[in-house]
C-alpha cells in the first residue's frame, strides 16, 4: 500500500512557528515519526511539503494511479483552496484531512474547510499523532 502525505504552507516551520499551538518538535521529527510508523505497518509513504498551492495541485494530480491513499494537511489552504479540493476530486483517491491543532476551537476564518467535503475523515487537535491515526484509518479502509 502506497500513501502520499501532503503538508501545506508553513508546516516546514514546525518547532519555530507558534510552539504553543503546534508544539516544539520540528518538521523532521514529524517526518521521522510518520516514516517509522509506516515502516512498522508495512506501508510505503512519500512525504511532500510545499508552500505553493499550484505545486500541491501538481503533486495530487501526479498521485493518480500511483498512490492508494492520501493524508493531507493543507494548512492555511484548507480555508481558501477550491483548487486543492478540485484536484482531490479529480484523482478520487481515499483521503484523510489532518490538522495538528484543533481548528474548530480557533479563529472564525479557520472554520471553513474546502477539502473536508471530499475526505473520508478529518482528524484535528491530536498533534503529530493525528497523522498516524490517518495512516491507520486509510490502511483499514483500503485493504
Ligand atoms: C493547521 C491549521 C491551519 O488553520 C493553519 O493555517 C496551519 C496548520 C494545523 O495543522 O493545525 O497552518 O492546518
Backbone and ligand atoms as CSV (ligand in chain L), in Angstrom:
chain,resi,resn,atom,element,x,y,z
A,1,UNK,N,N,0.837,-1.202,0.000
A,1,UNK,CA,C,0.000,0.000,0.000
A,1,UNK,C,C,0.874,1.254,0.000
A,2,UNK,N,N,0.504,2.181,-0.893
A,2,UNK,CA,C,1.306,3.410,-1.006
A,2,UNK,C,C,0.467,4.632,-0.610
A,3,UNK,N,N,0.962,5.352,0.361
A,3,UNK,CA,C,0.231,6.531,0.853
A,3,UNK,C,C,1.089,7.785,0.646
A,4,UNK,N,N,0.436,8.807,0.109
A,4,UNK,CA,C,1.085,10.107,-0.067
A,4,UNK,C,C,0.663,11.039,1.075
A,5,UNK,N,N,1.650,11.604,1.758
A,5,UNK,CA,C,1.373,12.564,2.839
A,5,UNK,C,C,1.723,13.959,2.308
A,6,UNK,N,N,0.750,14.845,2.326
A,6,UNK,CA,C,0.981,16.205,1.806
A,6,UNK,C,C,0.823,17.222,2.935
A,7,UNK,N,N,1.834,18.068,3.078
A,7,UNK,CA,C,1.785,19.145,4.069
A,7,UNK,C,C,1.899,20.491,3.381
A,8,UNK,N,N,0.994,21.385,3.742
A,8,UNK,CA,C,0.931,22.691,3.102
A,8,UNK,C,C,1.840,23.732,3.739
A,9,UNK,N,N,1.562,24.999,3.448
A,9,UNK,CA,C,2.465,26.091,3.796
A,9,UNK,C,C,2.730,26.250,5.298
A,10,UNK,N,N,3.978,26.574,5.567
A,10,UNK,CA,C,4.471,26.887,6.916
A,10,UNK,C,C,4.632,25.677,7.830
A,11,UNK,N,N,4.243,24.502,7.355
A,11,UNK,CA,C,4.441,23.329,8.220
A,11,UNK,C,C,5.923,22.955,8.283
A,12,UNK,N,N,6.710,23.410,7.306
A,12,UNK,CA,C,8.174,23.242,7.388
A,12,UNK,C,C,8.768,24.067,8.531
A,13,UNK,N,N,7.971,24.985,9.097
A,13,UNK,CA,C,8.447,25.842,10.198
A,13,UNK,C,C,8.043,25.294,11.569
A,14,UNK,N,N,7.556,24.074,11.605
A,14,UNK,CA,C,7.187,23.471,12.902
A,14,UNK,C,C,8.387,23.523,13.846
A,15,UNK,N,N,8.107,23.732,15.112
A,15,UNK,CA,C,9.190,23.835,16.098
A,15,UNK,C,C,9.568,25.289,16.339
A,16,UNK,N,N,9.479,26.101,15.275
A,16,UNK,CA,C,9.800,27.534,15.367
A,16,UNK,C,C,8.494,28.308,15.457
A,17,UNK,N,N,7.557,27.859,14.632
A,17,UNK,CA,C,6.289,28.552,14.450
A,17,UNK,C,C,5.318,28.270,15.610
A,18,UNK,N,N,4.855,29.319,16.279
A,18,UNK,CA,C,3.819,29.216,17.319
A,18,UNK,C,C,3.846,27.886,18.098
A,19,UNK,N,N,4.939,27.654,18.855
A,19,UNK,CA,C,5.067,26.363,19.551
A,19,UNK,C,C,3.933,26.073,20.544
A,20,UNK,N,N,3.271,27.142,21.033
A,20,UNK,CA,C,2.151,26.913,21.964
A,20,UNK,C,C,0.998,26.213,21.262
A,21,UNK,N,N,0.895,26.423,19.954
A,21,UNK,CA,C,-0.203,25.807,19.195
A,21,UNK,C,C,0.248,24.501,18.542
A,22,UNK,N,N,1.454,24.532,17.942
A,22,UNK,CA,C,1.875,23.387,17.117
A,22,UNK,C,C,2.937,22.504,17.775
A,23,UNK,N,N,3.401,22.891,18.972
A,23,UNK,CA,C,4.392,22.083,19.675
A,23,UNK,C,C,5.825,22.486,19.347
A,24,UNK,N,N,6.761,21.866,20.057
A,24,UNK,CA,C,8.182,22.254,19.932
A,24,UNK,C,C,8.958,21.347,18.993
A,25,UNK,N,N,8.338,20.278,18.573
A,25,UNK,CA,C,9.024,19.326,17.685
A,25,UNK,C,C,9.083,19.900,16.268
A,26,UNK,N,N,10.183,19.661,15.563
A,26,UNK,CA,C,10.321,20.248,14.223
A,26,UNK,C,C,9.767,19.338,13.118
A,27,UNK,N,N,9.838,19.860,11.882
A,27,UNK,CA,C,9.247,19.128,10.751
A,27,UNK,C,C,9.937,17.781,10.519
A,28,UNK,N,N,11.273,17.765,10.709
A,28,UNK,CA,C,11.992,16.497,10.516
A,28,UNK,C,C,11.523,15.436,11.509
A,29,UNK,N,N,11.221,15.846,12.738
A,29,UNK,CA,C,10.718,14.882,13.734
A,29,UNK,C,C,9.378,14.324,13.291
A,30,UNK,N,N,8.535,15.214,12.715
A,30,UNK,CA,C,7.236,14.740,12.224
A,30,UNK,C,C,7.446,13.694,11.127
A,31,UNK,N,N,8.340,14.008,10.183
A,31,UNK,CA,C,8.586,13.073,9.071
A,31,UNK,C,C,9.114,11.741,9.594
A,32,UNK,N,N,10.030,11.807,10.566
A,32,UNK,CA,C,10.627,10.574,11.112
A,32,UNK,C,C,9.557,9.732,11.810
A,33,UNK,N,N,8.690,10.421,12.583
A,33,UNK,CA,C,7.615,9.716,13.293
A,33,UNK,C,C,6.708,8.979,12.302
A,34,UNK,N,N,6.364,9.679,11.214
A,34,UNK,CA,C,5.481,9.078,10.205
A,34,UNK,C,C,6.179,7.890,9.529
A,35,UNK,N,N,7.442,8.095,9.136
A,35,UNK,CA,C,8.175,7.033,8.423
A,35,UNK,C,C,8.363,5.802,9.287
A,36,UNK,N,N,8.753,6.005,10.563
A,36,UNK,CA,C,8.953,4.871,11.475
A,36,UNK,C,C,7.658,4.081,11.636
A,37,UNK,N,N,6.555,4.807,11.789
A,37,UNK,CA,C,5.256,4.150,11.989
A,37,UNK,C,C,4.846,3.383,10.726
A,38,UNK,N,N,5.030,4.030,9.575
A,38,UNK,CA,C,4.661,3.391,8.307
A,38,UNK,C,C,5.496,2.137,8.083
A,39,UNK,N,N,6.799,2.219,8.380
A,39,UNK,CA,C,7.685,1.042,8.233
A,39,UNK,C,C,7.162,-0.119,9.058
A,40,UNK,N,N,6.786,0.183,10.321
A,40,UNK,CA,C,6.283,-0.863,11.232
A,40,UNK,C,C,5.043,-1.523,10.664
A,41,UNK,N,N,4.206,-0.709,10.005
A,41,UNK,CA,C,2.935,-1.225,9.477
A,41,UNK,C,C,3.068,-1.772,8.059
A,42,UNK,N,N,4.253,-1.668,7.484
A,42,UNK,CA,C,4.460,-2.151,6.114
A,42,UNK,C,C,3.775,-1.278,5.063
A,43,UNK,N,N,3.655,0.008,5.366
A,43,UNK,CA,C,3.058,0.951,4.405
A,43,UNK,C,C,4.192,1.766,3.778
A,44,UNK,N,N,4.120,1.917,2.455
A,44,UNK,CA,C,5.105,2.749,1.764
A,44,UNK,C,C,4.586,4.197,1.778
A,45,UNK,N,N,5.387,5.123,2.275
A,45,UNK,CA,C,4.917,6.517,2.301
A,45,UNK,C,C,5.870,7.446,1.547
A,46,UNK,N,N,5.272,8.446,0.902
A,46,UNK,CA,C,6.045,9.576,0.387
A,46,UNK,C,C,5.541,10.797,1.143
A,47,UNK,N,N,6.465,11.574,1.689
A,47,UNK,CA,C,6.059,12.782,2.418
A,47,UNK,C,C,6.482,14.006,1.603
A,48,UNK,N,N,5.508,14.860,1.336
A,48,UNK,CA,C,5.735,16.024,0.478
A,48,UNK,C,C,5.277,17.277,1.215
A,49,UNK,N,N,6.087,18.336,1.132
A,49,UNK,CA,C,5.675,19.617,1.732
A,49,UNK,C,C,5.914,20.732,0.722
A,50,UNK,N,N,4.949,21.653,0.624
A,50,UNK,CA,C,5.150,22.815,-0.236
A,50,UNK,C,C,4.423,24.020,0.338
A,51,UNK,N,N,5.002,25.181,0.062
A,51,UNK,CA,C,4.362,26.441,0.443
A,51,UNK,C,C,3.531,27.011,-0.698
A,52,UNK,N,N,3.435,26.247,-1.824
A,52,UNK,CA,C,2.831,26.784,-3.044
A,52,UNK,C,C,1.611,25.972,-3.471
A,53,UNK,N,N,0.497,26.645,-3.604
A,53,UNK,CA,C,-0.771,25.977,-3.907
A,53,UNK,C,C,-0.704,25.144,-5.197
A,54,UNK,N,N,-0.177,25.743,-6.269
A,54,UNK,CA,C,-0.118,25.038,-7.557
A,54,UNK,C,C,0.756,23.797,-7.494
A,55,UNK,N,N,1.834,23.867,-6.713
A,55,UNK,CA,C,2.702,22.690,-6.569
A,55,UNK,C,C,1.963,21.562,-5.854
A,56,UNK,N,N,1.123,21.930,-4.900
A,56,UNK,CA,C,0.328,20.914,-4.182
A,56,UNK,C,C,-0.687,20.289,-5.150
A,57,UNK,N,N,-1.306,21.118,-5.995
A,57,UNK,CA,C,-2.230,20.611,-7.013
A,57,UNK,C,C,-1.488,19.636,-7.941
A,58,UNK,N,N,-0.282,20.008,-8.388
A,58,UNK,CA,C,0.515,19.116,-9.255
A,58,UNK,C,C,0.805,17.787,-8.558
A,59,UNK,N,N,1.170,17.860,-7.288
A,59,UNK,CA,C,1.506,16.637,-6.544
A,59,UNK,C,C,0.287,15.715,-6.437
A,60,UNK,N,N,-0.879,16.300,-6.204
A,60,UNK,CA,C,-2.109,15.494,-6.124
A,60,UNK,C,C,-2.393,14.859,-7.485
A,61,UNK,N,N,-2.277,15.642,-8.552
A,61,UNK,CA,C,-2.520,15.090,-9.899
A,61,UNK,C,C,-1.549,13.948,-10.204
A,62,UNK,N,N,-0.282,14.120,-9.806
A,62,UNK,CA,C,0.727,13.073,-10.064
A,62,UNK,C,C,0.461,11.791,-9.281
A,63,UNK,N,N,-0.372,11.901,-8.242
A,63,UNK,CA,C,-0.678,10.719,-7.421
A,63,UNK,C,C,-1.654,9.772,-8.120
A,64,UNK,N,N,-2.302,10.280,-9.178
A,64,UNK,CA,C,-3.318,9.473,-9.879
A,64,UNK,C,C,-2.726,8.155,-10.360
A,65,UNK,N,N,-3.333,7.061,-9.966
A,65,UNK,CA,C,-2.898,5.692,-10.305
A,65,UNK,C,C,-1.542,5.318,-9.711
A,66,UNK,N,N,-0.981,6.169,-8.863
A,66,UNK,CA,C,0.315,5.851,-8.252
A,66,UNK,C,C,0.192,5.598,-6.750
A,67,UNK,N,N,-0.836,6.200,-6.125
A,67,UNK,CA,C,-0.998,6.051,-4.671
A,67,UNK,C,C,-2.388,5.512,-4.342
A,68,UNK,N,N,-2.451,4.760,-3.223
A,68,UNK,CA,C,-3.728,4.171,-2.796
A,68,UNK,C,C,-4.487,5.080,-1.838
A,69,UNK,N,N,-3.780,6.005,-1.224
A,69,UNK,CA,C,-4.422,6.903,-0.264
A,69,UNK,C,C,-3.619,8.176,-0.099
A,70,UNK,N,N,-4.295,9.208,0.392
A,70,UNK,CA,C,-3.631,10.496,0.644
A,70,UNK,C,C,-3.977,10.956,2.054
A,71,UNK,N,N,-2.956,11.443,2.772
A,71,UNK,CA,C,-3.169,12.158,4.030
A,71,UNK,C,C,-2.767,13.596,3.733
A,72,UNK,N,N,-3.677,14.532,3.949
A,72,UNK,CA,C,-3.347,15.914,3.623
A,72,UNK,C,C,-3.611,16.859,4.784
A,73,UNK,N,N,-2.599,17.671,5.078
A,73,UNK,CA,C,-2.787,18.820,5.951
A,73,UNK,C,C,-2.524,20.036,5.054
A,74,UNK,N,N,-3.583,20.610,4.485
A,74,UNK,CA,C,-3.368,21.719,3.555
A,74,UNK,C,C,-2.992,23.020,4.254
A,75,UNK,N,N,-2.898,22.983,5.586
A,75,UNK,CA,C,-2.548,24.171,6.395
A,75,UNK,C,C,-3.476,25.331,6.029
A,76,UNK,N,N,-2.947,26.528,5.779
A,76,UNK,CA,C,-3.830,27.680,5.525
A,76,UNK,C,C,-4.684,27.495,4.265
A,77,UNK,N,N,-4.204,26.688,3.303
A,77,UNK,CA,C,-5.001,26.457,2.086
A,77,UNK,C,C,-6.289,25.673,2.368
A,78,UNK,N,N,-6.346,25.027,3.539
A,78,UNK,CA,C,-7.589,24.368,3.959
A,78,UNK,C,C,-8.771,25.317,3.807
A,79,UNK,N,N,-8.521,26.568,4.236
A,79,UNK,CA,C,-9.601,27.534,4.401
A,79,UNK,C,C,-9.839,28.395,3.163
A,80,UNK,N,N,-9.046,28.157,2.099
A,80,UNK,CA,C,-9.146,29.025,0.922
A,80,UNK,C,C,-9.195,28.294,-0.414
A,81,UNK,N,N,-8.708,27.043,-0.463
A,81,UNK,CA,C,-8.375,26.487,-1.776
A,81,UNK,C,C,-9.430,25.567,-2.392
A,82,UNK,N,N,-10.140,26.108,-3.369
A,82,UNK,CA,C,-11.027,25.280,-4.191
A,82,UNK,C,C,-10.174,24.442,-5.144
A,83,UNK,N,N,-9.003,24.968,-5.529
A,83,UNK,CA,C,-8.123,24.248,-6.463
A,83,UNK,C,C,-7.652,22.916,-5.868
A,84,UNK,N,N,-7.312,22.919,-4.588
A,84,UNK,CA,C,-6.876,21.663,-3.952
A,84,UNK,C,C,-8.063,20.710,-3.820
A,85,UNK,N,N,-9.222,21.225,-3.462
A,85,UNK,CA,C,-10.435,20.380,-3.424
A,85,UNK,C,C,-10.681,19.752,-4.795
A,86,UNK,N,N,-10.615,20.551,-5.854
A,86,UNK,CA,C,-10.888,20.033,-7.201
A,86,UNK,C,C,-9.867,18.973,-7.618
A,87,UNK,N,N,-8.605,19.178,-7.242
A,87,UNK,CA,C,-7.564,18.188,-7.581
A,87,UNK,C,C,-7.857,16.861,-6.881
A,88,UNK,N,N,-8.278,16.941,-5.602
A,88,UNK,CA,C,-8.607,15.713,-4.858
A,88,UNK,C,C,-9.817,15.018,-5.470
A,89,UNK,N,N,-10.790,15.823,-5.908
A,89,UNK,CA,C,-11.973,15.244,-6.565
A,89,UNK,C,C,-11.564,14.576,-7.866
A,90,UNK,N,N,-10.648,15.192,-8.596
A,90,UNK,CA,C,-10.230,14.678,-9.903
A,90,UNK,C,C,-9.572,13.306,-9.776
A,91,UNK,N,N,-8.663,13.147,-8.811
A,91,UNK,CA,C,-7.934,11.869,-8.718
A,91,UNK,C,C,-8.749,10.806,-7.987
A,92,UNK,N,N,-9.700,11.265,-7.160
A,92,UNK,CA,C,-10.612,10.353,-6.457
A,92,UNK,C,C,-9.894,9.244,-5.674
A,93,UNK,N,N,-8.881,9.634,-4.934
A,93,UNK,CA,C,-8.118,8.701,-4.086
A,93,UNK,C,C,-8.599,8.914,-2.644
A,94,UNK,N,N,-8.865,7.819,-1.883
A,94,UNK,CA,C,-9.314,7.994,-0.494
A,94,UNK,C,C,-8.361,8.912,0.288
A,95,UNK,N,N,-8.939,9.953,0.895
A,95,UNK,CA,C,-8.108,10.993,1.530
A,95,UNK,C,C,-8.580,11.295,2.946
A,96,UNK,N,N,-7.624,11.484,3.837
A,96,UNK,CA,C,-7.920,11.906,5.213
A,96,UNK,C,C,-7.295,13.285,5.435
A,97,UNK,N,N,-8.089,14.188,6.001
A,97,UNK,CA,C,-7.627,15.539,6.336
A,97,UNK,C,C,-7.093,15.538,7.770
A,98,UNK,N,N,-5.913,16.101,7.945
A,98,UNK,CA,C,-5.316,16.163,9.282
A,98,UNK,C,C,-4.950,17.605,9.629
A,99,UNK,N,N,-5.214,17.980,10.875
A,99,UNK,CA,C,-4.711,19.247,11.409
A,99,UNK,C,C,-4.093,18.980,12.774
A,100,UNK,N,N,-2.929,19.557,12.975
A,100,UNK,CA,C,-2.229,19.365,14.254
A,100,UNK,C,C,-3.037,20.011,15.384
A,101,UNK,N,N,-3.523,21.216,15.129
A,101,UNK,CA,C,-4.302,21.932,16.144
A,101,UNK,C,C,-5.796,21.632,15.973
A,102,UNK,N,N,-6.542,22.009,17.002
A,102,UNK,CA,C,-7.993,21.829,16.927
A,102,UNK,C,C,-8.588,23.066,16.255
A,103,UNK,N,N,-8.696,23.021,14.936
A,103,UNK,CA,C,-9.118,24.217,14.194
A,103,UNK,C,C,-10.520,24.694,14.570
A,104,UNK,N,N,-11.375,23.782,14.984
A,104,UNK,CA,C,-12.752,24.196,15.300
A,104,UNK,C,C,-12.809,25.142,16.507
A,105,UNK,N,N,-11.803,25.070,17.373
A,105,UNK,CA,C,-11.823,25.958,18.552
A,105,UNK,C,C,-10.979,27.220,18.315
A,106,UNK,N,N,-10.597,27.471,17.048
A,106,UNK,CA,C,-9.745,28.637,16.763
A,106,UNK,C,C,-10.543,29.752,16.052
A,107,UNK,N,N,-9.860,30.608,15.324
A,107,UNK,CA,C,-10.489,31.795,14.730
A,107,UNK,C,C,-11.602,31.436,13.735
A,108,UNK,N,N,-12.520,32.400,13.555
A,108,UNK,CA,C,-13.643,32.198,12.616
A,108,UNK,C,C,-13.161,31.830,11.216
A,109,UNK,N,N,-12.069,32.489,10.780
A,109,UNK,CA,C,-11.614,32.250,9.404
A,109,UNK,C,C,-11.027,30.858,9.200
A,110,UNK,N,N,-10.869,30.104,10.283
A,110,UNK,CA,C,-10.396,28.716,10.142
A,110,UNK,C,C,-11.552,27.715,10.147
A,111,UNK,N,N,-12.775,28.190,10.228
A,111,UNK,CA,C,-13.907,27.268,10.380
A,111,UNK,C,C,-14.343,26.623,9.070
A,112,UNK,N,N,-13.935,27.237,7.955
A,112,UNK,CA,C,-14.267,26.613,6.663
A,112,UNK,C,C,-13.131,25.691,6.244
A,113,UNK,N,N,-13.485,24.485,5.803
A,113,UNK,CA,C,-12.500,23.614,5.150
A,113,UNK,C,C,-13.088,23.180,3.823
A,114,UNK,N,N,-12.424,23.560,2.737
A,114,UNK,CA,C,-12.903,23.149,1.414
A,114,UNK,C,C,-12.663,21.665,1.186
A,115,UNK,N,N,-11.490,21.164,1.618
A,115,UNK,CA,C,-11.164,19.754,1.331
A,115,UNK,C,C,-12.041,18.774,2.114
A,116,UNK,N,N,-12.574,19.212,3.228
A,116,UNK,CA,C,-13.345,18.319,4.107
A,116,UNK,C,C,-14.433,17.555,3.351
A,117,UNK,N,N,-15.021,18.238,2.359
A,117,UNK,CA,C,-16.128,17.655,1.593
A,117,UNK,C,C,-15.753,16.334,0.927
A,118,UNK,N,N,-14.482,16.197,0.554
A,118,UNK,CA,C,-14.078,15.011,-0.207
A,118,UNK,C,C,-13.357,13.989,0.683
A,119,UNK,N,N,-13.056,14.368,1.926
A,119,UNK,CA,C,-12.253,13.490,2.783
A,119,UNK,C,C,-13.120,12.475,3.522
A,120,UNK,N,N,-12.545,11.275,3.735
A,120,UNK,CA,C,-13.316,10.263,4.454
A,120,UNK,C,C,-13.395,10.609,5.943
A,121,UNK,N,N,-12.410,11.358,6.438
A,121,UNK,CA,C,-12.459,11.803,7.839
A,121,UNK,C,C,-11.539,13.002,8.036
A,122,UNK,N,N,-11.863,13.804,9.053
A,122,UNK,CA,C,-10.962,14.879,9.477
A,122,UNK,C,C,-10.476,14.544,10.875
A,123,UNK,N,N,-9.155,14.571,11.051
A,123,UNK,CA,C,-8.566,14.337,12.375
A,123,UNK,C,C,-7.881,15.635,12.774
A,124,UNK,N,N,-8.302,16.223,13.886
A,124,UNK,CA,C,-7.737,17.515,14.274
A,124,UNK,C,C,-7.529,17.594,15.775
A,125,UNK,N,N,-6.483,18.344,16.149
A,125,UNK,CA,C,-6.228,18.571,17.568
A,125,UNK,C,C,-5.531,17.419,18.262
A,126,UNK,N,N,-5.023,16.450,17.504
A,126,UNK,CA,C,-4.328,15.316,18.117
A,126,UNK,C,C,-2.812,15.442,17.965
A,127,UNK,N,N,-2.349,16.643,17.586
A,127,UNK,CA,C,-0.906,16.842,17.406
A,127,UNK,C,C,-0.370,15.978,16.277
A,128,UNK,N,N,0.927,15.639,16.361
A,128,UNK,CA,C,1.555,14.826,15.301
A,128,UNK,C,C,0.895,13.452,15.177
A,129,UNK,N,N,0.357,12.944,16.297
A,129,UNK,CA,C,-0.245,11.591,16.286
A,129,UNK,C,C,-1.395,11.482,15.299
A,130,UNK,N,N,-2.017,12.628,14.963
A,130,UNK,CA,C,-3.123,12.633,14.008
A,130,UNK,C,C,-2.734,12.003,12.673
A,131,UNK,N,N,-1.476,12.210,12.278
A,131,UNK,CA,C,-1.011,11.628,11.007
A,131,UNK,C,C,-0.975,10.095,11.097
A,132,UNK,N,N,-0.596,9.589,12.266
A,132,UNK,CA,C,-0.521,8.129,12.450
A,132,UNK,C,C,-1.935,7.541,12.467
A,133,UNK,N,N,-2.858,8.261,13.091
A,133,UNK,CA,C,-4.262,7.808,13.101
A,133,UNK,C,C,-4.811,7.787,11.675
A,134,UNK,N,N,-4.392,8.773,10.879
A,134,UNK,CA,C,-4.851,8.821,9.481
A,134,UNK,C,C,-4.313,7.613,8.709
A,135,UNK,N,N,-3.056,7.236,8.968
A,135,UNK,CA,C,-2.493,6.052,8.306
A,135,UNK,C,C,-3.272,4.799,8.698
A,136,UNK,N,N,-3.587,4.676,9.999
A,136,UNK,CA,C,-4.384,3.526,10.474
A,136,UNK,C,C,-5.720,3.466,9.745
A,137,UNK,N,N,-6.375,4.613,9.674
A,137,UNK,CA,C,-7.705,4.671,9.053
A,137,UNK,C,C,-7.631,4.290,7.574
A,138,UNK,N,N,-6.641,4.829,6.879
A,138,UNK,CA,C,-6.530,4.514,5.446
A,138,UNK,C,C,-6.199,3.040,5.236
A,139,UNK,N,N,-5.318,2.495,6.082
A,139,UNK,CA,C,-4.949,1.093,5.876
A,139,UNK,C,C,-6.146,0.181,6.141
A,140,UNK,N,N,-7.016,0.563,7.093
A,140,UNK,CA,C,-8.245,-0.230,7.324
A,140,UNK,C,C,-9.221,-0.055,6.168
A,141,UNK,N,N,-9.325,1.158,5.647
A,141,UNK,CA,C,-10.311,1.463,4.609
A,141,UNK,C,C,-9.933,0.838,3.275
A,142,UNK,N,N,-8.650,0.904,2.928
A,142,UNK,CA,C,-8.227,0.490,1.588
A,142,UNK,C,C,-8.126,-1.030,1.477
A,143,UNK,N,N,-7.313,-1.632,2.343
A,143,UNK,CA,C,-7.033,-3.091,2.350
A,143,UNK,C,C,-6.962,-3.783,0.997
L,1,LIG,C1,C,-3.178,23.710,10.559
L,1,LIG,C2,C,-4.327,24.663,10.933
L,1,LIG,C3,C,-4.480,25.763,9.902
L,1,LIG,O1,O,-5.540,26.631,10.239
L,1,LIG,C4,C,-3.194,26.582,9.829
L,1,LIG,O2,O,-3.299,27.559,8.817
L,1,LIG,C5,C,-1.986,25.740,9.657
L,1,LIG,C6,C,-1.887,24.462,10.348
L,1,LIG,C7,C,-2.942,22.645,11.641
L,1,LIG,O3,O,-2.258,21.665,11.334
L,1,LIG,O4,O,-3.402,22.783,12.776
L,1,LIG,O5,O,-1.029,26.159,9.010
L,1,LIG,O6,O,-3.547,23.040,9.370
